[in-house]
Amino acid sequence: MTAPRAPVPGQTVGPFFGFALPWPDGAHLVPPGTAGAVQLTGRVLDGRGDPVPDALVEVWQADPAGAVPRAGAAFSGFGRAATDADGGWSFTTLRPGAHSPAACAFFALTVFARGLLDRLFTRAYLPAAAEQLAGDPLLARLDPDRRATLMCREDDATLRFDIHLQGPAETVFLSFPGHAG
């Protein structure tokens, strides 16, 4: 019987990325204090509900009109934040608009964390009326209990979205055709 070996970079996405991928102001899609700015904040939690202190969260989003920002635009729609010792992350950004009348507005998030073979994809939807949420093409396919794992909670100019990697409150994660994960 041989002793177990530690994972190598080819077997897991982290935690080595935490020192290489973040950049100064990567969590500020707009400068703090910008008119209309909101804080998108949350925690990354494992299956026991414990914080994941060495994860990385990316946000990709539409602008307030629902359009994908163009290269060189003042608002890029992209940010990256490392989690802190309590698993916390935060972005200063603008509220995204819905990309079509039938869709609800959301932030697209990716999560990199130790033990993952690839990043995870999810969405954080802005609060909306139940009938509007039920009409969104993605949300309409989910059981209401699972749909709740994709909803931000709002308090003034703060939108809260916790990401549960496993367990009874596990966040809905998405897969895309052609993605290796």
ROKE-301219 format. One record per residue (C-alpha): residue in three letters; x, y, z. Coordinates in nm, 2 decimals, m for minus. Each point is the difference from the previous one (the first is absolute). Layout:
! residues N
- ALA;X;Y;Z
...
//
This chain:
! residues 181
- MET;0.00;0.00;0.00
- THR;0.14;0.34;m0.10
- ALA;m0.05;0.33;0.18
- PRO;m0.25;0.24;m0.16
- ARG;0.16;0.27;m0.21
- ALA;m0.09;0.36;0.01
- PRO;m0.18;0.15;m0.30
- VAL;0.21;0.17;m0.27
- PRO;m0.10;0.30;m0.21
- GLY;m0.13;m0.23;m0.28
- GLN;m0.25;m0.15;0.24
- THR;m0.16;0.30;0.16
- VAL;m0.05;0.37;m0.08
- GLY;0.11;0.14;0.34
- PRO;0.11;0.14;0.23
- PHE;0.31;0.11;m0.19
- PHE;m0.20;0.24;m0.23
- GLY;m0.07;0.24;0.29
- PHE;0.33;0.18;m0.03
- ALA;0.01;0.01;m0.38
- LEU;m0.35;0.09;m0.12
- PRO;m0.12;0.29;0.22
- TRP;0.10;0.35;m0.10
- PRO;m0.03;0.34;0.18
- ASP;m0.36;0.13;m0.03
- GLY;m0.11;m0.32;m0.17
- ALA;m0.30;0.00;0.23
- HIS;m0.10;0.35;m0.10
- LEU;m0.19;m0.01;m0.33
- VAL;m0.08;0.37;0.07
- PRO;0.18;0.22;0.25
- PRO;m0.15;0.00;0.35
- GLY;m0.24;0.29;0.03
- THR;m0.11;m0.01;m0.36
- ALA;m0.36;0.11;m0.05
- GLY;m0.22;m0.31;m0.01
- ALA;0.27;m0.23;0.13
- VAL;m0.09;m0.30;0.20
- GLN;0.20;m0.25;0.20
- LEU;m0.04;m0.36;m0.11
- THR;0.13;m0.20;0.30
- GLY;m0.01;m0.35;0.14
- ARG;0.19;m0.30;0.13
- VAL;0.13;m0.32;m0.15
- LEU;m0.09;m0.29;0.23
- ASP;0.08;m0.37;m0.01
- GLY;m0.24;m0.29;0.06
- ARG;0.01;0.04;0.38
- GLY;m0.07;0.37;m0.03
- ASP;0.36;0.09;0.09
- PRO;0.17;0.29;m0.19
- VAL;0.23;m0.06;m0.29
- PRO;0.28;0.25;0.07
- ASP;0.20;m0.06;m0.32
- ALA;m0.26;0.02;m0.28
- LEU;m0.02;0.24;m0.28
- VAL;m0.33;0.14;m0.14
- GLU;m0.04;0.17;m0.34
- VAL;m0.30;0.20;m0.11
- TRP;m0.11;0.05;m0.36
- GLN;m0.30;0.22;m0.06
- ALA;m0.20;0.21;m0.23
- ASP;m0.01;0.38;0.03
- PRO;m0.31;0.17;0.15
- ALA;m0.17;0.00;m0.35
- GLY;0.05;m0.38;m0.02
- ALA;0.27;0.02;m0.27
- VAL;0.33;m0.19;0.02
- PRO;0.27;0.27;0.05
- ARG;0.23;0.05;m0.30
- ALA;0.38;m0.01;0.02
- GLY;0.14;0.34;0.11
- ALA;m0.33;0.11;0.15
- ALA;0.01;0.19;0.33
- PHE;m0.19;m0.28;0.16
- SER;0.16;m0.34;m0.07
- GLY;m0.26;m0.22;0.17
- PHE;0.28;m0.23;0.13
- GLY;0.17;m0.02;0.35
- ARG;0.19;m0.25;0.21
- ALA;0.02;m0.02;0.38
- ALA;0.18;m0.24;0.23
- THR;m0.19;m0.12;0.31
- ASP;0.12;0.11;0.35
- ALA;0.05;m0.22;0.31
- ASP;m0.38;m0.01;0.05
- GLY;m0.06;m0.11;m0.36
- GLY;m0.13;0.35;m0.08
- TRP;0.02;0.18;m0.33
- SER;m0.14;0.33;m0.13
- PHE;m0.03;0.20;m0.33
- THR;m0.08;0.37;m0.05
- THR;m0.21;0.00;m0.32
- LEU;m0.32;0.11;m0.17
- ARG;m0.33;m0.18;m0.01
- PRO;m0.01;m0.20;m0.33
- GLY;m0.30;0.03;m0.22
- ALA;m0.19;m0.29;m0.15
- HIS;0.12;m0.10;m0.35
- SER;m0.35;m0.06;m0.12
- PRO;m0.36;0.07;0.11
- ALA;m0.06;m0.36;0.11
- ALA;0.33;m0.03;0.19
- CYS;0.08;0.12;0.35
- ALA;0.31;0.20;0.08
- PHE;0.29;m0.20;0.15
- PHE;0.37;m0.01;0.07
- ALA;0.20;m0.29;m0.16
- LEU;0.25;m0.13;0.25
- THR;0.28;m0.25;m0.02
- VAL;0.16;m0.16;0.31
- PHE;0.36;m0.14;0.02
- ALA;0.07;m0.19;0.32
- ARG;0.23;m0.26;0.14
- GLY;m0.11;m0.35;m0.08
- LEU;m0.18;0.10;m0.32
- LEU;0.12;m0.15;m0.32
- ASP;m0.14;0.30;m0.19
- ARG;m0.18;0.32;0.08
- LEU;m0.37;0.00;0.08
- PHE;m0.26;0.22;m0.18
- THR;m0.31;0.14;0.16
- ARG;m0.23;0.30;m0.01
- ALA;m0.11;0.25;0.27
- TYR;m0.34;0.14;m0.10
- LEU;m0.12;0.34;0.12
- PRO;m0.32;m0.01;0.21
- ALA;m0.32;0.01;m0.21
- ALA;m0.36;m0.09;0.02
- ALA;m0.07;m0.37;0.02
- GLU;m0.19;m0.01;m0.33
- GLN;0.29;0.18;m0.18
- LEU;0.25;m0.24;0.15
- ALA;m0.21;m0.30;m0.11
- GLY;0.00;0.14;m0.36
- ASP;0.38;0.01;m0.03
- PRO;0.12;m0.27;m0.24
- LEU;0.25;m0.15;0.24
- LEU;m0.19;0.05;0.33
- ALA;m0.32;m0.14;m0.15
- ARG;0.17;m0.34;m0.04
- LEU;0.09;m0.02;0.37
- ASP;m0.20;m0.11;0.30
- PRO;m0.08;0.31;0.22
- ASP;0.22;m0.13;0.28
- ARG;0.30;m0.04;m0.23
- ARG;m0.09;0.34;m0.17
- ALA;0.04;0.16;0.34
- THR;0.37;m0.09;0.00
- LEU;0.05;0.24;m0.29
- MET;m0.16;0.30;0.16
- CYS;0.17;0.31;0.15
- ARG;m0.13;0.15;0.32
- GLU;m0.02;0.37;0.00
- ASP;0.06;0.25;0.28
- ASP;0.03;0.37;m0.12
- ALA;0.29;0.01;m0.25
- THR;0.13;m0.34;0.09
- LEU;m0.09;m0.32;m0.18
- ARG;0.10;m0.32;0.19
- PHE;0.07;m0.33;m0.16
- ASP;0.16;m0.29;0.18
- ILE;0.15;m0.29;m0.20
- HIS;m0.04;m0.34;0.15
- LEU;0.23;m0.25;m0.17
- GLN;m0.18;m0.31;0.14
- GLY;m0.26;m0.11;0.25
- PRO;m0.37;0.06;0.05
- ALA;0.02;0.37;m0.10
- GLU;0.23;m0.07;m0.30
- THR;m0.02;0.27;m0.26
- VAL;m0.12;m0.09;m0.35
- PHE;0.30;m0.03;m0.23
- LEU;m0.01;0.01;m0.37
- SER;0.17;m0.19;m0.28
- PHE;0.05;0.12;m0.35
- PRO;0.04;m0.20;m0.32
- GLY;0.37;m0.03;m0.10
- HIS;0.13;0.09;0.35
- ALA;0.24;m0.25;0.14
- GLY;m0.14;0.01;0.35
//
